[in-house]
Amino acid sequence: ACGAPTAFGASACFRAERDSRFPCCNVSCNRLIPLFLCGTASRTMFSSPRAARKSEALLRYAILASVFALAFTMRLFSVFRFESMIHEFDPWFNFRTTKYLAEKGWHEFLNWFDGESWYPLGRIIGGTIYPGLMGTAATAYWVLRFFNIAVNIRDVCVLTAPAFSGLTAIAAYLFNSEVADEAAGVTAAFFIGIVPGYISRSVAGSYDNEGVAIFALVFTFYMFLKAVRTGRLSVALGAALSYSYMVAAWGGYIFIINIIPLYVLIMLLAGRFSYRLYTAYCTLYVLGSLLGMQIPFVGFNHVQSGEHMAALGTFGLLQIYAFLLWVRSLLTPDQFKSFVRTTIMAAGGAVALALLAAMSTGYISPWEGRFYSMLDPTYAKKHIPIIASVSEHQPTTWASYFFDLHILTFFIPAGLYYLFKDVTDTGVFLIIYGVTSAYFAGVMVRLMLVLAPAACLLGGVAVSKTLKAFFGMLKASMESNKGGDESASAAASSGPASATPVRSKNARRGRTSKAAAAQEAAQSGRDLSILVTGCLAVLMVMYAWHAVWCTSEAYSSPSIVLAARGHDGSRIFFDDFREAYMWLRMNTKPGIKIMSWWDYGYQITGMSNRTVLVDNNTWNNTHIATVGRAMASNEEVAYETMRHLDADYVLVVFGGQVGYSSDDINKFLWMIRIGGGVFHDVHEPDFYGQGQYRTDKMATKTMTDSIMYRMSYYDFGKVYSAQGVTGFDRVRNYEIGLKEYELKHLEEAFTSENWIVRIFRVKKPENRGGVLADPKIARV
């Protein structure tokens, strides 16, 4: 079949080649197995088709095992460089709740009222979170403890995301094996194992919902496509179970429950309906919705939320379509047309009336603000500033695409081309997934996490199809060279004949010229194949190099411990956050209330075990706006608010001393906007000096009177900098305006080593009125 000798004969080779699942010696060209397996080596390695399949499977499993190990170990840079710790902000809440679940069990966990969050409102934990991540880590912890493996729950949480990244690589292999072939699956597994866009949320210590949810997303898609291809009810049930796990793990399950109905609708419009599709979708929707409703935070959203109505409508449309197909088999064409018109009018009117009644009575809730911001990127900035204030909710820059995807940015259109070239039911789904995720990633940088798997899957298709095409060209050139050599040998063996007619000489000359032209074309194809294959190999090496660098330098530094480079290239660490949180834990009484901006709420409760007014849940905009108004007010007004909220300490983050740009001065504008959105005595223009947001000599009196300015720059005006002046802000790169002032109702309690975290004690009011107003009576 491919010109290489085999031990089981040409007839067996042709028979095996007819079955694409079991290629013989041609397997190396079609499965990305190195070329040296062809030819003579096949005589010793592939003595039968069964041995060939086993060898191919063994090599494939070895590659997948290596990819799993690579995906896991690449995410351990933070552990080797720092220590085993929880990163960022949200992971600290997840760690705290997981620890509670591991100690108390499910019953106490689901009924836990957390009085240390959102004082004085509190928070019902079981009804306000997606418990899939916590349940996964706690279950792993219980299993290890059952086998007497001594492990800390923190280490389990730290390593959960790296372990699931390896499983995601396996899921990507399975997905592309359904869409294209095993070669595309292996390539996609390699891509997704080290893609920076996914590593950013799955490094060791990044204990967030996305760490397990991306695996659930890819595996749900795989099970659904396999159910569509096979029509097996058991596979559709597996897809429903995987979807229910996704619902328990992450709010991004909305993406699944909308993209799958979109796929079903497109398949109906394209005339590609099948009862396999009907079985797969109906099983996934019904069982998946019922299982998803068991999550307290989700509840009946599957039948009452606007974000879920597309899935419900598609389910109903599928029933009508299947019903019409059944009726068509019973009626004549004219009768069927009349029946279709009547049915569509009746069903359309009933659905419209039901939808109108449900929306007018409030049974179906409207879309959430985050969903609107997906369709209109300016919506959050206009109407919900608290959503727009989060950095990961900003639109994606072009540089972010190349940084998080690298060469996959260019492989995406190539993969789409191959899928459009050979359209299949499973390929249509990957096209829809790739296009929709690319759009949403452009709206919000956080959703690069959803685009990364799609890019890897499309990249796997592009690379494998390209290599297969050029390997085939290379094989053809090798066969042509072999044929040309045999022809030349035959011509030479015949030798010159003295009595040969002129016509015979011309015929031989023509055959020789044709063979030379064919050989030249084969040589060109061979050179082109080697060039393309070499370029792809270089790009893959560059991709791996970039992924390692991103993991090491950009995504493995926990925000709880800051790192920088000194003038000599040495690494410098700033451990101010843990220093401040430990001071709170060791030097304050349990039950005290800490007022800070919501960014630091989870870390304070997780490390200091102290009560906070607001945290990263951001469920109550008014409460957050109250804190923002207090930060933007002068000391007298802010003091009344702090007394009203029972705040004992106020924590601010200041980076002007060391150049830490993510401090509260840079976030202050969002505090003003969020506070002004609720309280109309806060006006953003009052904080602009000559039309600019500044804290230097051009700063307005409203700015310098705010407690945010006064707490951040308290005594900073006495500190000399390398520029030879006092009060030089290294983040804003100028000398601050107001340097000399005193605090009346606040007093400095703690400032970390590098001035990054500053904590101020709220003074108690002086005794006044009554008998204590007379000093003589007071002394008695």
HELIX and SHEET records of a PDB file:
HELIX    1   1 GLY A    9  ARG A   18  1                                  10    
HELIX    2   2 VAL A   27  ASN A   30  1                                   4    
HELIX    3   3 LEU A   35  LEU A   37  5                                   3    
HELIX    4   4 ALA A   41  MET A   45  1                                   5    
HELIX    5   5 PRO A   49  MET A   74  1                                  26    
HELIX    6   6 PHE A   77  ARG A   81  1                                   5    
HELIX    7   7 ASP A   90  LYS A  104  1                                  15    
HELIX    8   8 TRP A  106  LEU A  110  1                                   5    
HELIX    9   9 GLY A  132  PHE A  146  1                                  15    
HELIX   10  10 ILE A  153  VAL A  179  1                                  27    
HELIX   11  11 GLU A  182  ILE A  194  1                                  13    
HELIX   12  12 PRO A  196  ILE A  199  1                                   4    
HELIX   13  13 GLU A  210  THR A  230  1                                  21    
HELIX   14  14 LEU A  233  ALA A  249  1                                  17    
HELIX   15  15 TYR A  253  LEU A  269  1                                  17    
HELIX   16  16 TYR A  275  GLY A  292  1                                  18    
HELIX   17  17 ASN A  301  GLN A  304  1                                   4    
HELIX   18  18 GLY A  306  HIS A  308  5                                   3    
HELIX   19  19 MET A  309  ARG A  328  1                                  20    
HELIX   20  20 PRO A  333  THR A  361  1                                  29    
HELIX   21  21 GLY A  369  LEU A  375  1                                   7    
HELIX   22  22 TYR A  379  HIS A  383  1                                   5    
HELIX   23  23 PRO A  385  ALA A  388  1                                   4    
HELIX   24  24 SER A  391  HIS A  393  5                                   3    
HELIX   25  25 TRP A  398  LEU A  405  1                                   8    
HELIX   26  26 LEU A  408  LYS A  421  1                                  14    
HELIX   27  27 ASP A  425  VAL A  443  1                                  19    
HELIX   28  28 VAL A  445  LEU A  447  5                                   3    
HELIX   29  29 MET A  448  SER A  494  1                                  47    
HELIX   30  30 VAL A  502  TRP A  549  1                                  48    
HELIX   31  31 CYS A  550  ALA A  554  3                                   5    
HELIX   32  32 ASP A  576  ASN A  587  1                                  12    
HELIX   33  33 TRP A  598  TYR A  600  5                                   3    
HELIX   34  34 GLY A  601  GLN A  603  1                                   3    
HELIX   35  35 ILE A  604  SER A  608  3                                   5    
HELIX   36  36 ASN A  621  ALA A  632  1                                  12    
HELIX   37  37 GLU A  635  HIS A  644  1                                  10    
HELIX   38  38 ASP A  664  VAL A  678  1                                  15    
HELIX   39  39 GLU A  684  PHE A  687  5                                   4    
HELIX   40  40 LYS A  701  ASP A  705  1                                   5    
HELIX   41  41 ILE A  707  SER A  712  1                                   6    
HELIX   42  42 PHE A  716  LYS A  718  5                                   3    
HELIX   43  43 VAL A  771  ALA A  773  5                                   3    
HELIX   44  44 PRO A  775  ARG A  779  1                                   5    
SHEET    1   A 2 PHE A 113  ASP A 114  0                                        
SHEET    2   A 2 ARG A 123  ILE A 124 -1                                        
SHEET    1   B 2 LEU A 562  ARG A 565  0                                        
SHEET    2   B 2 ARG A 571  PHE A 574 -1                                        
SHEET    1   C 5 THR A 611  VAL A 612  0                                        
SHEET    2   C 5 LYS A 593  MET A 595  1                                        
SHEET    3   C 5 TYR A 649  VAL A 653  1                                        
SHEET    4   C 5 VAL A 757  VAL A 762 -1                                        
SHEET    5   C 5 LEU A 746  THR A 751 -1                                        
SHEET    1   D 2 TYR A 688  GLY A 689  0                                        
SHEET    2   D 2 GLN A 692  TYR A 693 -1                                        
SHEET    1   E 2 PHE A 728  ASP A 729  0                                        
SHEET    2   E 2 TYR A 734  GLU A 735 -1                                        
END                                                                             
